[in-house]
Amino acid sequence: MTDGLAAVLFDMDGLLVDTEPLWLETETEVMARLGAPWTPEDQQALLGGSMARTVGYLLARATRPAPPETVERWMIEGVLARVRTGGVAVRPGVRALLAEVARAGLPHALVTSSQRVFAEAVLDATGITFPLTVCAEDATAGKPDPEPYLLAAKLLDVDPVRCVALEDSPNGVASATAAGCRVLAVPSLVPIPPAPGRVVVASLAGVSLGELRRIAA
């Protein structure tokens, strides 16, 4: 290695693909079944978090309670149906940056709070591939806990402090930062301020591997 960058770690929802509208539609649909309204502000409170956290949040607002496993099934079935019927939009700059990272032979991974069945559906729909994926089932604690990023670094056999994590949510940024990663934040629904060890950009369009190397250095 000629610089400090050992691996690049990518979030999925909101960062690689614009799935947040699909989640909002599904959450709104599920909350209607649970007898309560749902707002974009509710969605923002859950951005980048785990399914368990989402289900707990939904049930805390329900007037017609249901078993947590049922609510989780409704969520997964609803968002999967939307991915498979309507597809999902890849965000600007994503394909070019992933191709550059792959051409350089640099270790990289997907680190998502989504369950594997959903992550695989999104990757299938978009044609995006990763040599390693860390999904919700792989960690005992989800974002904002550092475990998902620590696990990805361990599986890639790299030091997390030499990784750059790309994130769009405060929960994801907190997870990557706590793991020791440098962060490139591309805020989607919630503003993220610059901070030591963190660079904030409006889009991945025009972001190159050279920029990630500079962040790592």
N, C-alpha and C positions, 0 to 999 in steps of 0.2 A: 504494500500500500504506500502511496506517495502522499497521502493526507489522512485526516482523522476519520473519514467516513467509512464505517464498516458495513452498514446495512441501512435500507430504507424501509420504513414500516408505514403502511397505508391503512387508514380508516376506510369504511365503505359508505354507509348512508350519509348523504349530504356532502361527501368529499369526492368520491369517485362517481357516484350516481345520484340523480335527483329523486330519491325515493321518499323524501319527507312528505310530499303531497299524498302519496299512497298510504303512508302511516296515518296522516291526518284523516283521510277518508275512512280508513278502517277503524280508527279510534272513535270517530264520530258515530259510525254505524254500531259499534259495540256498546257505546254509552247509551245509545237510543234503546238498545235491548235491556240495558241496566236501569233505564228510567231517569237519565240525567243528561244535561247538555254537555257539550265539549267545545272548547274554544282554542284558537291558535295559541293563546297564552298557556293553556294546559299542555299543549304539545311541546312548547318551548321548555317548560319545566322538566320534561322527560328527555330532552334531546341528548342523544349519545349514551343513554343509560340502558340498563338491562331489561329484559322482558319481565323478570320478577318484580322489578321496581315499577314498571308500567302497570302490571296487573294489580299490584297493591294500590297504586294511585287511582286506578279506575274503580276498584271496589270501595275505596274510601269515599267516593262520590256517588256510589250507586244507591238508588232507592228500591231496587229489586235485586238483591244480592244473588250471586251465583257462585258455585265452587271455583276457586282459583284456576284449577286445571281446565275448566270449561271456558273461562274467559281467555286463557292462553290459547286454547284451540281456536276460538273465534278469531282472535287476533292473527294467528298464523295462517289460518285458512283464508281470511279476508285479504291479507296483503299478498299472499301467494297467488290468489286468483287475479289480483290486479296486475301483478308482474307478468303473469302468463298470458293474459288477454290484451293488456294495453302496452306491455313492454315497459322499459325504463330508460330514461335519458342519461347518457354519459355526459358528465360535466366537461366544459371546455378545458383543453390542455392535458386531459388525463391520458389519452392514448399515446400522445407524443412523449410525455414524460415516462410512462411505463416502458415504452419501446426503447428509450434512451438508457434507462436503468438496466433493462435486460441485455441490450447490446454490450454494455460495459461489463457484463458478468457480475454485477454487484448483487450480493444477497438481498432479497426483499421478501416481504410477507404482507398478507392482509391480516389486520387485527380489528375485528368487528365485534360489537355487542350483540349483533343479530345471531339468531340460531343458524346452525349449519344448513338446514333445509332451505332457509330463505337466502342465505349467502350463495349457495350453489345455484339456486334459481336465478338470482341476479347475474351471476357470472355466466351461466348458460345463455341467458337472454342477451347479454352484451358481447359475448365472445372474449371477455377479459379473463386472463389466467394468471395464477400465482404459483410459485413452487411450494409455498407454505401458506396455510390459512389457519388462523386462531379465531375460533368462534365462541359463542356464549358458553356452550357445553364444555369447552376445554379448560375453563378457569373456574375456581371455586368462588371467586369474587369478581364482579364486573367493574367496568369503568364507573366512577372515577378512581377506583382502586388501581394500583400499579400492576397488579398481577398479570393482566393480559399482555402488556408490553414486556414485562420481565420474562414471561413464558416464551414469547416470540423470540426474544434475544437469546434465550437459553437454547431453543430448538435450532436457531441459526448458528449457534456457537460463537456469538459475538458479545462484546461488552455493550450494555445498553447505553452507556455514556458516549459511545461512538456511533450511535444510531440517530437518524433524523426521523421523527414521526410526523406524518401529515394528518391533520385533524381539522374538523369544522365546528366542534362543539366545546363548550367549557368543560363538560365531563370528560371528554376525550383528551383535551389539553391537560387537565389535572392528572389523569392517569399516566400519560406519557411523561409529564414533568416529574411526577413522583417516582417513576421508574428510572429517572436519570437521563432520559433522552433529550436531545435538542428538538425543538418543535417548529414546524412551518404550519401556521394556522390560516385556514381559508374560511372565515366565518360564513355560515349559511343563514340561520334564522336569528342567532343571538350574537351581538357584538363581542369581540375578543380583543382586549388591548395588547399592544406590544409589551414585552417584559424581557428581563435578562434570560438568554437562552431560547428566546422565542421571536420569530419573525412573522409578521402578519401581512398577508397579501389579499387582494380582492378576488383573484382567480388564479388557477394553475396555468392558464393560457400564458405562454411565454416563459414559464418557470422551467429551468433546465437543470440537468444534473450538476452543472457547474455551480448553480445557486445552492443546491443542497450541500455540495462540498464546502462552500463558503460558510454555510450555517454550522456545519460540523466542526470547522476549524476555529 
